[in-house]
């Protein structure tokens, strides 16, 4: 009888522990991540949303309990796969130690999930994120810009190609892919992707500006002039208008 009671008690304890683990909500994992992350990283802010700072790429600034923080956010993502804010936290944590590969892996897993959940992402309080697809791409593009500004062509290319696996006609990803080659001064390859983006979005002034610049860099002044004129026609941005006007005058004077 005593053995039976012990067995029953043990089963009750195990069941209680499993129930407690199962009832931990998403905020529990976020809180645990933030606590360990805060202790392990100096002067680092976790970015969730458009109005908060985004962690920089660069020299690792985390140590100590960083891996425990990552364990918590990984477990949280596993249990709550549609929480976009958790995935953003993980990408920012990867940036805090300068791990670009980890950033791209996190983004790839997010893209895979987007194909399953049809971009029905959840945020704080498990509330549905408005314009979930746009918010996901906004967060991803923040890293594309950082890779681009840092001249990290390979990382930018990986990110762009990962997006194109799931969204083959994404104009921004095609533009980023072109930029990854332009960074390396491979202007012919860059133009291949810029021109493909132009076919999908013929009035996109960023794409048009990049096409014009890349023709200029490779010394094809005829096409550069053509696209600077097009840039003048499609853009409403003053800096683009000024650049186009300056380049048109410069090129025309040399032809």
Secondary structure as UniProt FT lines:
FT   HELIX           2..22
FT   HELIX           26..40
FT   TURN            50..51
FT   TURN            64..65
FT   HELIX           66..79
FT   TURN            81..82
FT   HELIX           84..96
FT   TURN            97..98
FT   HELIX           100..117
FT   TURN            118..119
FT   HELIX           124..126
FT   TURN            130..131
FT   HELIX           132..149
FT   TURN            150..151
FT   HELIX           153..166
FT   TURN            168..169
FT   HELIX           171..183
FT   TURN            184..185
FT   HELIX           187..200
FT   TURN            202..203
FT   HELIX           205..217
FT   TURN            218..219
FT   HELIX           221..234
FT   HELIX           238..254
//
